Amino acid sequence: MEDALIASGYNTTTAQFISRFRIFSEPPGAYGPGLEGAVTASGT
């Protein structure tokens, strides 16, 4: 992930920071806050 961010133009410090983000959600198909749809809709 970090390498992909750097290739996209992020500097090393920012790429390291962003690459460590994690999104916690329910498994696909389970009732939850709807993060799965929001993440896939973000285009990232």
N, C-alpha and C positions, 0 to 999 in steps of 0.2 A: 504494500500500500504506500509506504513512504516513497519508494522509487517512482511509482506512478505519479504521485503528487509533485515530486521534483521535476519529472518529465513534463508535467503540465504547467510548470512555471513557478511553483511555490519555492521559497527559499528553504534551506535545510532545516532551520529551527521551526518554522511553521509546519513543514511537512512532517517532522517528528511529532509535533504536538497534535496535529489533526489525525495522524495515523493511529494514535492511541485511543481515539474516541470509541466508545462502545454503546450500542443501543440495546436495551433490554426490553423484551416484549414477550407476549404469549406465543406458543407455537402456531404455525399456520392453521387456520380453521377454528381455533379456539376463541372463546369470547374474551375480549380484552379492550384496551384503549384505542385500538385501530391504528397503531403505529406502523404495522406492516404496510398498509395502504398508503400512508403518508410518506414512508421512506421510498417506496417504489414510485410514487408520483413525483418525487423531487427531481427525477432525471439524473441522479448521481449513482 
